[in-house]
Amino acid sequence: MNNQIKTDEQLIEMVNQYMEKYPNATRNQVVLHATGSAIRVRGLDKKGLIKLPKALPKGINTNWNGYFRMASETK
């Protein structure tokens, strides 16, 4: 395991490689797989050094919402 702190350039390269490999990845998946600090990755996005996918609106995962609604109705 490489515990070395990554430079901004290394983080940018890793994010870009991940996004090329997984073009349909969500913003959260990209941040989690960047193997760096999530705060630093989001900061690079704010600075315009990388382009993360748009954040999904809250409540977008309707499959889970339906599951919990059905579970609560059966009680």
Distance bins in CASP14 RR format, pairs under 12 A and 6 or more apart:
PFRMAT RR
TARGET T0000
AUTHOR 0000-0000-0000
RMODE 2
METHOD distances of the structure
MODEL  1
1 35 0 0 0 0 0 1 0 0 0 0 0
2 10 0 0 0 0 0 1 0 0 0 0 0
2 14 0 0 0 0 0 1 0 0 0 0 0
2 35 0 0 0 0 1 0 0 0 0 0 0
2 36 0 0 0 0 0 1 0 0 0 0 0
3 35 0 0 0 0 0 1 0 0 0 0 0
3 36 0 0 0 0 0 1 0 0 0 0 0
4 10 0 0 0 0 1 0 0 0 0 0 0
4 35 0 0 0 0 0 1 0 0 0 0 0
4 36 0 0 0 0 0 1 0 0 0 0 0
5 11 0 0 0 0 1 0 0 0 0 0 0
5 35 0 0 0 0 0 1 0 0 0 0 0
5 36 0 0 0 0 1 0 0 0 0 0 0
5 37 0 0 0 0 1 0 0 0 0 0 0
5 40 0 0 0 0 1 0 0 0 0 0 0
6 12 0 0 0 0 1 0 0 0 0 0 0
6 13 0 0 0 0 1 0 0 0 0 0 0
6 14 1 0 0 1 0 0 0 0 0 0 0
6 15 0 0 0 0 0 1 0 0 0 0 0
6 34 0 0 0 0 1 0 0 0 0 0 0
6 35 1 0 0 1 0 0 0 0 0 0 0
6 36 1 0 1 0 0 0 0 0 0 0 0
6 37 0 0 0 0 1 0 0 0 0 0 0
6 40 0 0 0 0 1 0 0 0 0 0 0
6 41 0 0 0 0 1 0 0 0 0 0 0
6 44 0 0 0 0 0 1 0 0 0 0 0
7 13 0 0 0 0 1 0 0 0 0 0 0
7 14 0 0 0 0 0 1 0 0 0 0 0
7 36 0 0 0 0 0 1 0 0 0 0 0
7 40 0 0 0 0 0 1 0 0 0 0 0
7 44 0 0 0 0 0 1 0 0 0 0 0
7 49 0 0 0 0 0 1 0 0 0 0 0
8 14 0 0 0 0 0 1 0 0 0 0 0
8 15 0 0 0 0 0 1 0 0 0 0 0
8 34 0 0 0 0 0 1 0 0 0 0 0
8 36 0 0 0 0 0 1 0 0 0 0 0
8 37 0 0 0 0 0 1 0 0 0 0 0
8 40 1 0 0 1 0 0 0 0 0 0 0
8 41 0 0 0 0 1 0 0 0 0 0 0
8 43 0 0 0 0 1 0 0 0 0 0 0
8 44 1 0 0 1 0 0 0 0 0 0 0
8 45 0 0 0 0 0 1 0 0 0 0 0
8 47 0 0 0 0 1 0 0 0 0 0 0
8 48 0 0 0 0 0 1 0 0 0 0 0
8 49 1 0 0 1 0 0 0 0 0 0 0
8 50 0 0 0 0 1 0 0 0 0 0 0
9 15 0 0 0 0 0 1 0 0 0 0 0
9 16 0 0 0 0 0 1 0 0 0 0 0
9 44 0 0 0 0 0 1 0 0 0 0 0
9 49 0 0 0 0 1 0 0 0 0 0 0
9 50 0 0 0 0 0 1 0 0 0 0 0
10 16 0 0 0 0 0 1 0 0 0 0 0
10 17 0 0 0 0 0 1 0 0 0 0 0
10 34 0 0 0 0 1 0 0 0 0 0 0
10 35 0 0 0 0 1 0 0 0 0 0 0
10 36 0 0 0 0 1 0 0 0 0 0 0
10 40 0 0 0 0 0 1 0 0 0 0 0
10 41 0 0 0 0 0 1 0 0 0 0 0
10 44 0 0 0 0 0 1 0 0 0 0 0
11 17 0 0 0 0 0 1 0 0 0 0 0
11 18 0 0 0 0 0 1 0 0 0 0 0
11 30 0 0 0 0 0 1 0 0 0 0 0
11 31 0 0 0 0 0 1 0 0 0 0 0
11 33 0 0 0 0 0 1 0 0 0 0 0
11 34 1 0 0 1 0 0 0 0 0 0 0
11 35 0 0 0 0 1 0 0 0 0 0 0
11 36 1 0 0 1 0 0 0 0 0 0 0
11 37 0 0 0 0 1 0 0 0 0 0 0
11 38 0 0 0 0 0 1 0 0 0 0 0
11 39 0 0 0 0 0 1 0 0 0 0 0
11 40 1 0 0 1 0 0 0 0 0 0 0
11 41 1 0 0 1 0 0 0 0 0 0 0
11 42 0 0 0 0 0 1 0 0 0 0 0
11 43 0 0 0 0 1 0 0 0 0 0 0
11 44 1 0 0 1 0 0 0 0 0 0 0
11 45 0 0 0 0 0 1 0 0 0 0 0
11 47 0 0 0 0 0 1 0 0 0 0 0
11 49 0 0 0 0 1 0 0 0 0 0 0
11 50 0 0 0 0 1 0 0 0 0 0 0
11 52 0 0 0 0 0 1 0 0 0 0 0
12 18 0 0 0 0 0 1 0 0 0 0 0
12 19 0 0 0 0 0 1 0 0 0 0 0
12 30 0 0 0 0 0 1 0 0 0 0 0
12 34 0 0 0 0 1 0 0 0 0 0 0
12 36 0 0 0 0 0 1 0 0 0 0 0
12 40 0 0 0 0 0 1 0 0 0 0 0
12 41 0 0 0 0 1 0 0 0 0 0 0
12 43 0 0 0 0 0 1 0 0 0 0 0
12 44 1 0 0 1 0 0 0 0 0 0 0
12 45 0 0 0 0 0 1 0 0 0 0 0
12 47 0 0 0 0 0 1 0 0 0 0 0
12 48 0 0 0 0 0 1 0 0 0 0 0
12 49 1 0 1 0 0 0 0 0 0 0 0
12 50 1 0 1 0 0 0 0 0 0 0 0
12 51 0 0 0 0 0 1 0 0 0 0 0
12 52 0 0 0 0 0 1 0 0 0 0 0
13 19 0 0 0 0 0 1 0 0 0 0 0
13 20 0 0 0 0 0 1 0 0 0 0 0
13 34 0 0 0 0 0 1 0 0 0 0 0
13 35 0 0 0 0 0 1 0 0 0 0 0
13 36 0 0 0 0 0 1 0 0 0 0 0
13 44 0 0 0 0 0 1 0 0 0 0 0
13 49 0 0 0 0 0 1 0 0 0 0 0
13 50 0 0 0 0 1 0 0 0 0 0 0
14 20 0 0 0 0 0 1 0 0 0 0 0
14 21 0 0 0 0 0 1 0 0 0 0 0
14 30 0 0 0 0 1 0 0 0 0 0 0
14 31 0 0 0 0 0 1 0 0 0 0 0
14 32 0 0 0 0 0 1 0 0 0 0 0
14 33 0 0 0 0 1 0 0 0 0 0 0
14 34 1 0 1 0 0 0 0 0 0 0 0
14 35 1 0 0 1 0 0 0 0 0 0 0
14 36 1 0 0 1 0 0 0 0 0 0 0
14 40 0 0 0 0 0 1 0 0 0 0 0
14 41 0 0 0 0 1 0 0 0 0 0 0
14 44 0 0 0 0 0 1 0 0 0 0 0
14 50 0 0 0 0 1 0 0 0 0 0 0
15 21 0 0 0 0 0 1 0 0 0 0 0
15 22 0 0 0 0 0 1 0 0 0 0 0
15 25 0 0 0 0 0 1 0 0 0 0 0
15 27 0 0 0 0 0 1 0 0 0 0 0
15 29 0 0 0 0 0 1 0 0 0 0 0
15 30 1 0 0 1 0 0 0 0 0 0 0
15 31 0 0 0 0 1 0 0 0 0 0 0
15 32 0 0 0 0 0 1 0 0 0 0 0
15 33 0 0 0 0 1 0 0 0 0 0 0
15 34 1 0 1 0 0 0 0 0 0 0 0
15 35 0 0 0 0 1 0 0 0 0 0 0
15 36 0 0 0 0 1 0 0 0 0 0 0
15 38 0 0 0 0 0 1 0 0 0 0 0
15 40 0 0 0 0 0 1 0 0 0 0 0
15 41 1 0 0 1 0 0 0 0 0 0 0
15 42 0 0 0 0 0 1 0 0 0 0 0
15 43 0 0 0 0 0 1 0 0 0 0 0
15 44 1 0 0 1 0 0 0 0 0 0 0
15 45 0 0 0 0 1 0 0 0 0 0 0
15 48 0 0 0 0 0 1 0 0 0 0 0
15 49 0 0 0 0 1 0 0 0 0 0 0
15 50 1 0 1 0 0 0 0 0 0 0 0
15 51 0 0 0 0 1 0 0 0 0 0 0
15 52 1 0 0 1 0 0 0 0 0 0 0
15 53 0 0 0 0 0 1 0 0 0 0 0
16 22 0 0 0 0 0 1 0 0 0 0 0
16 23 0 0 0 0 0 1 0 0 0 0 0
16 25 0 0 0 0 0 1 0 0 0 0 0
16 30 0 0 0 0 1 0 0 0 0 0 0
16 34 0 0 0 0 1 0 0 0 0 0 0
16 41 0 0 0 0 0 1 0 0 0 0 0
16 44 0 0 0 0 0 1 0 0 0 0 0
16 49 0 0 0 0 0 1 0 0 0 0 0
16 50 1 0 0 1 0 0 0 0 0 0 0
16 51 0 0 0 0 1 0 0 0 0 0 0
16 52 0 0 0 0 0 1 0 0 0 0 0
17 23 0 0 0 0 0 1 0 0 0 0 0
17 25 0 0 0 0 0 1 0 0 0 0 0
17 30 0 0 0 0 0 1 0 0 0 0 0
17 33 0 0 0 0 1 0 0 0 0 0 0
17 34 0 0 0 0 1 0 0 0 0 0 0
17 35 0 0 0 0 0 1 0 0 0 0 0
17 50 0 0 0 0 0 1 0 0 0 0 0
18 24 0 0 0 0 0 1 0 0 0 0 0
18 25 1 0 0 1 0 0 0 0 0 0 0
18 26 0 0 0 0 0 1 0 0 0 0 0
18 27 0 0 0 0 0 1 0 0 0 0 0
18 29 0 0 0 0 1 0 0 0 0 0 0
18 30 1 0 1 0 0 0 0 0 0 0 0
18 31 0 0 0 0 1 0 0 0 0 0 0
18 32 0 0 0 0 1 0 0 0 0 0 0
18 33 1 0 1 0 0 0 0 0 0 0 0
18 34 1 0 0 1 0 0 0 0 0 0 0
18 35 0 0 0 0 1 0 0 0 0 0 0
18 36 0 0 0 0 0 1 0 0 0 0 0
18 41 0 0 0 0 0 1 0 0 0 0 0
18 50 0 0 0 0 0 1 0 0 0 0 0
18 52 0 0 0 0 0 1 0 0 0 0 0
18 53 0 0 0 0 0 1 0 0 0 0 0
19 25 1 0 0 1 0 0 0 0 0 0 0
19 26 0 0 0 0 0 1 0 0 0 0 0
19 27 0 0 0 0 0 1 0 0 0 0 0
19 29 0 0 0 0 1 0 0 0 0 0 0
19 30 1 0 0 1 0 0 0 0 0 0 0
19 31 0 0 0 0 0 1 0 0 0 0 0
19 33 0 0 0 0 1 0 0 0 0 0 0
19 34 0 0 0 0 1 0 0 0 0 0 0
19 41 0 0 0 0 0 1 0 0 0 0 0
19 45 0 0 0 0 0 1 0 0 0 0 0
19 50 0 0 0 0 1 0 0 0 0 0 0
19 51 0 0 0 0 1 0 0 0 0 0 0
19 52 0 0 0 0 1 0 0 0 0 0 0
19 53 1 0 0 1 0 0 0 0 0 0 0
20 30 0 0 0 0 0 1 0 0 0 0 0
21 29 0 0 0 0 0 1 0 0 0 0 0
21 30 0 0 0 0 0 1 0 0 0 0 0
21 33 0 0 0 0 1 0 0 0 0 0 0
22 29 1 0 0 1 0 0 0 0 0 0 0
22 30 0 0 0 0 1 0 0 0 0 0 0
22 32 0 0 0 0 0 1 0 0 0 0 0
22 33 0 0 0 0 1 0 0 0 0 0 0
22 34 0 0 0 0 0 1 0 0 0 0 0
22 53 0 0 0 0 0 1 0 0 0 0 0
23 29 0 0 0 0 0 1 0 0 0 0 0
23 30 0 0 0 0 0 1 0 0 0 0 0
23 53 0 0 0 0 1 0 0 0 0 0 0
24 30 0 0 0 0 0 1 0 0 0 0 0
24 53 0 0 0 0 1 0 0 0 0 0 0
25 31 0 0 0 0 1 0 0 0 0 0 0
25 32 0 0 0 0 1 0 0 0 0 0 0
25 33 1 0 0 1 0 0 0 0 0 0 0
25 34 0 0 0 0 0 1 0 0 0 0 0
25 52 0 0 0 0 1 0 0 0 0 0 0
25 53 1 0 0 1 0 0 0 0 0 0 0
25 56 0 0 0 0 0 1 0 0 0 0 0
26 32 0 0 0 0 1 0 0 0 0 0 0
26 33 0 0 0 0 0 1 0 0 0 0 0
26 52 0 0 0 0 1 0 0 0 0 0 0
26 53 1 0 0 1 0 0 0 0 0 0 0
26 54 0 0 0 0 1 0 0 0 0 0 0
26 55 0 0 0 0 1 0 0 0 0 0 0
26 56 1 0 0 1 0 0 0 0 0 0 0
26 57 0 0 0 0 0 1 0 0 0 0 0
26 60 0 0 0 0 1 0 0 0 0 0 0
26 61 0 0 0 0 0 1 0 0 0 0 0
27 33 0 0 0 0 0 1 0 0 0 0 0
27 34 0 0 0 0 0 1 0 0 0 0 0
27 38 0 0 0 0 0 1 0 0 0 0 0
27 41 0 0 0 0 1 0 0 0 0 0 0
27 42 0 0 0 0 1 0 0 0 0 0 0
27 45 0 0 0 0 1 0 0 0 0 0 0
27 50 0 0 0 0 0 1 0 0 0 0 0
27 51 0 0 0 0 0 1 0 0 0 0 0
27 52 1 0 1 0 0 0 0 0 0 0 0
27 53 1 0 1 0 0 0 0 0 0 0 0
27 54 1 0 0 1 0 0 0 0 0 0 0
27 55 1 0 1 0 0 0 0 0 0 0 0
27 56 1 0 0 1 0 0 0 0 0 0 0
27 57 0 0 0 0 0 1 0 0 0 0 0
27 60 0 0 0 0 0 1 0 0 0 0 0
28 34 0 0 0 0 0 1 0 0 0 0 0
28 38 0 0 0 0 1 0 0 0 0 0 0
28 41 0 0 0 0 0 1 0 0 0 0 0
28 42 0 0 0 0 0 1 0 0 0 0 0
28 52 0 0 0 0 1 0 0 0 0 0 0
28 53 0 0 0 0 1 0 0 0 0 0 0
28 54 0 0 0 0 0 1 0 0 0 0 0
28 55 0 0 0 0 1 0 0 0 0 0 0
28 56 0 0 0 0 1 0 0 0 0 0 0
28 60 0 0 0 0 0 1 0 0 0 0 0
28 61 0 0 0 0 0 1 0 0 0 0 0
29 38 0 0 0 0 0 1 0 0 0 0 0
29 41 0 0 0 0 0 1 0 0 0 0 0
29 52 0 0 0 0 0 1 0 0 0 0 0
29 53 0 0 0 0 1 0 0 0 0 0 0
29 55 0 0 0 0 0 1 0 0 0 0 0
29 56 0 0 0 0 0 1 0 0 0 0 0
30 36 0 0 0 0 0 1 0 0 0 0 0
30 38 0 0 0 0 0 1 0 0 0 0 0
30 41 1 0 0 1 0 0 0 0 0 0 0
30 42 0 0 0 0 0 1 0 0 0 0 0
30 44 0 0 0 0 0 1 0 0 0 0 0
30 45 0 0 0 0 1 0 0 0 0 0 0
30 50 0 0 0 0 1 0 0 0 0 0 0
30 51 0 0 0 0 0 1 0 0 0 0 0
30 52 1 0 1 0 0 0 0 0 0 0 0
30 53 1 0 0 1 0 0 0 0 0 0 0
30 54 0 0 0 0 0 1 0 0 0 0 0
30 55 0 0 0 0 0 1 0 0 0 0 0
31 37 0 0 0 0 1 0 0 0 0 0 0
31 38 1 0 1 0 0 0 0 0 0 0 0
31 39 0 0 0 0 1 0 0 0 0 0 0
31 40 0 0 0 0 1 0 0 0 0 0 0
31 41 1 0 1 0 0 0 0 0 0 0 0
31 42 1 0 0 1 0 0 0 0 0 0 0
31 43 0 0 0 0 0 1 0 0 0 0 0
31 44 0 0 0 0 0 1 0 0 0 0 0
31 45 0 0 0 0 1 0 0 0 0 0 0
31 50 0 0 0 0 0 1 0 0 0 0 0
31 52 1 0 0 1 0 0 0 0 0 0 0
31 53 0 0 0 0 1 0 0 0 0 0 0
31 55 0 0 0 0 0 1 0 0 0 0 0
32 38 1 0 0 1 0 0 0 0 0 0 0
32 41 0 0 0 0 1 0 0 0 0 0 0
32 42 0 0 0 0 0 1 0 0 0 0 0
32 52 0 0 0 0 0 1 0 0 0 0 0
33 41 0 0 0 0 1 0 0 0 0 0 0
33 52 0 0 0 0 0 1 0 0 0 0 0
34 40 0 0 0 0 1 0 0 0 0 0 0
34 41 1 0 1 0 0 0 0 0 0 0 0
34 42 0 0 0 0 1 0 0 0 0 0 0
34 43 0 0 0 0 0 1 0 0 0 0 0
34 44 0 0 0 0 1 0 0 0 0 0 0
34 45 0 0 0 0 0 1 0 0 0 0 0
34 50 0 0 0 0 1 0 0 0 0 0 0
34 52 0 0 0 0 1 0 0 0 0 0 0
35 41 0 0 0 0 1 0 0 0 0 0 0
36 42 0 0 0 0 0 1 0 0 0 0 0
36 43 0 0 0 0 0 1 0 0 0 0 0
36 44 0 0 0 0 0 1 0 0 0 0 0
37 43 0 0 0 0 1 0 0 0 0 0 0
37 44 0 0 0 0 0 1 0 0 0 0 0
38 44 0 0 0 0 0 1 0 0 0 0 0
38 45 0 0 0 0 0 1 0 0 0 0 0
38 52 0 0 0 0 0 1 0 0 0 0 0
39 45 0 0 0 0 0 1 0 0 0 0 0
39 46 0 0 0 0 0 1 0 0 0 0 0
40 46 0 0 0 0 0 1 0 0 0 0 0
40 47 0 0 0 0 0 1 0 0 0 0 0
40 49 0 0 0 0 0 1 0 0 0 0 0
40 50 0 0 0 0 0 1 0 0 0 0 0
41 47 0 0 0 0 0 1 0 0 0 0 0
41 48 0 0 0 0 0 1 0 0 0 0 0
41 49 0 0 0 0 1 0 0 0 0 0 0
41 50 1 0 0 1 0 0 0 0 0 0 0
41 51 0 0 0 0 0 1 0 0 0 0 0
41 52 1 0 0 1 0 0 0 0 0 0 0
42 48 0 0 0 0 0 1 0 0 0 0 0
42 49 0 0 0 0 0 1 0 0 0 0 0
42 50 0 0 0 0 1 0 0 0 0 0 0
42 52 1 0 0 1 0 0 0 0 0 0 0
42 55 0 0 0 0 0 1 0 0 0 0 0
43 49 0 0 0 0 1 0 0 0 0 0 0
43 50 0 0 0 0 1 0 0 0 0 0 0
43 52 0 0 0 0 1 0 0 0 0 0 0
44 50 1 0 1 0 0 0 0 0 0 0 0
44 51 0 0 0 0 1 0 0 0 0 0 0
44 52 0 0 0 0 1 0 0 0 0 0 0
45 51 1 0 0 1 0 0 0 0 0 0 0
45 52 1 0 1 0 0 0 0 0 0 0 0
45 53 0 0 0 0 1 0 0 0 0 0 0
45 54 0 0 0 0 0 1 0 0 0 0 0
45 55 0 0 0 0 0 1 0 0 0 0 0
46 52 0 0 0 0 1 0 0 0 0 0 0
54 60 0 0 0 0 0 1 0 0 0 0 0
56 62 0 0 0 0 0 1 0 0 0 0 0
58 65 0 0 0 0 0 1 0 0 0 0 0
59 65 1 0 0 1 0 0 0 0 0 0 0
59 66 0 0 0 0 0 1 0 0 0 0 0
59 68 0 0 0 0 0 1 0 0 0 0 0
61 67 0 0 0 0 1 0 0 0 0 0 0
61 68 0 0 0 0 0 1 0 0 0 0 0
62 68 0 0 0 0 0 1 0 0 0 0 0
62 69 0 0 0 0 1 0 0 0 0 0 0
63 69 0 0 0 0 0 1 0 0 0 0 0
63 70 0 0 0 0 0 1 0 0 0 0 0
64 70 0 0 0 0 0 1 0 0 0 0 0
64 71 0 0 0 0 0 1 0 0 0 0 0
65 71 0 0 0 0 0 1 0 0 0 0 0
65 72 0 0 0 0 0 1 0 0 0 0 0
66 72 0 0 0 0 1 0 0 0 0 0 0
66 73 0 0 0 0 1 0 0 0 0 0 0
67 73 0 0 0 0 0 1 0 0 0 0 0
67 74 0 0 0 0 0 1 0 0 0 0 0
68 74 0 0 0 0 0 1 0 0 0 0 0
68 75 0 0 0 0 0 1 0 0 0 0 0
69 75 0 0 0 0 0 1 0 0 0 0 0
END
